[in-house]
Amino acid sequence: MPDLQRPQRVCFIAYRGSMTCGGQGIYLYFLARELARLGIEVDVVVGPPYPDPMDFARSVQKLPNREHWARWFTGDYPGMLPEGGAMAALNPLNLYELGASRLGFLPEPMAFSLRALRALAQRLRTGERWDLIHDVQCLGYGVLGLKALGLPVVTTIHHPLSVDRRASLIRDQTLRDRIGSMAFYPVDMQAFVARRVDRVFTSSEESARAIATDFRVNPNRIRNVLNGLDTDFFCPDQAVERSETELLCVGRASDPNKGVRSLIRALAHLPEAITLTLVDNNHPDSEVFKWAREVGVGHRLNVTGRVEADALVNLYRRAAVTVVPSRYEGFGLPAVESMACGTPVVACRVGALPEVMALCEGGLLVEKDSSPALAQGIKTLMRSSDQRRELAERGRGRVEAHLSWRRVASATADGYAELLAERRGRPTSTITSDRPGQ
């Protein structure tokens, strides 16, 4: 969009910033980095777990949270009371977060959004200005407070939280579990906020449809900018010996949407020499071991437990085929990571996976929820090393061409420019600065 002016300064807000806590941390880090490389000044306001150092950012403001289990997740276990003791617990926002987390709710998004609103309002009073605010899948009510101050606000939604809630309800066995799932996910709040921000960015046409349907967002305000991958990190390495018999799956067995049970059953239909490495929690009580024993493939299953990023890349490089047996994907990052590492993919024809596989051309699609179909697709690739090599080369090339973070950042910056062009002439903020002359 050469005729539209991109913003000069953007502020990201994200309630979890670490790349180890999920896709939002990865998205925040790499998108902010590439926008900075495009010449846009980037500020970040972020909650724990905090991101790696972001030297490319103009500033990184770290906000605390008081949520018991979330602080435990970071390794900073706070005990029963928040930092600051009993008096700190009586602060209304701290009290809400403390109590809600112990009652089984997820208070992080709303509590963080209100803290971010307070922090940014204070900075606006000192004279700081941003062209727009980019929320990373927080969608708490405080985000609308930022909009009420006159700031253009966009958000990123990789998929609506309603998808996770449906998966949880499928897994639930008791009425108490179902009530817990309905209470835990702040779907109504996120839908309410999503309908009122200025733009929604997402990563696939499938996710765009789900956001429009589940959150009732006007499709004209949704922009699919795809997702990005660090193709310098996720790349082939000839020094890593490639297996001829090892399958790889990256996904939580506890999440019904990941379809791991279907893959375990498919393994029973494959030759004895073929093994499966699953990147997932390897706790002895995990259901995946029971599923494997039921179909007699326990000796052919290796569950890694948590792995660091370097080890994950080498698992992709080593595998003959990566399998994505999902029942839903808003994007399908493991498929893209695998193709970037030069490993072909067998994936189910669900969600955004047909889009991703058509774009990258690095594997095969099979019907979902069908272990025989999954087994047949795997057999097809395992029979021909030439076909695997051809798909691997094509997939790597197309991931580099279409899914680099620089391309995603450029598309996002164009989306910013489009929004700002619509709003041109409006004041940036309704807050009066405390700074003389501002």
Secondary structure, 3 states (H helix, E strand, C coil): CCCCCCCCEEEEEECCCCCCCCHHHHHHHHHHHHHHHCCCEEEEEECCCCCCCCCCCCEEEECCCCCHHHHHHCCCCCCCCCCCHHHHHCCHHHHHHHHHHHCCCCCHHHHHHHHHHHHHHHHHHCCCCCCEEEEECCCCHHHHHHHHCCCCEEEECCCCHHHHHHHHHHHCCCHHHHHHHHHHCCHHHHHHHHCCCCEEEECCHHHHHHHHHHCCCCHHHEEECCCCECCCCCCCCCCCCCCCCEEEEECCCCCHHHCHHHHHHHHCCCCCCCEEEEECCCCCCCHHHHHHHHCCCHHHEEECCCCCHHHHHHHHHHCCEEEECCCCCCCCHHHHHHHHCCCCEEEECCCCHHHHHHHHCCEEEECCCCHHHHHHHHHHHHCCHHHHHHHHHHHHHHHHHHCEHHHHHHHHHHHHHHHHHHHCCCCCCCCCCCCCCC
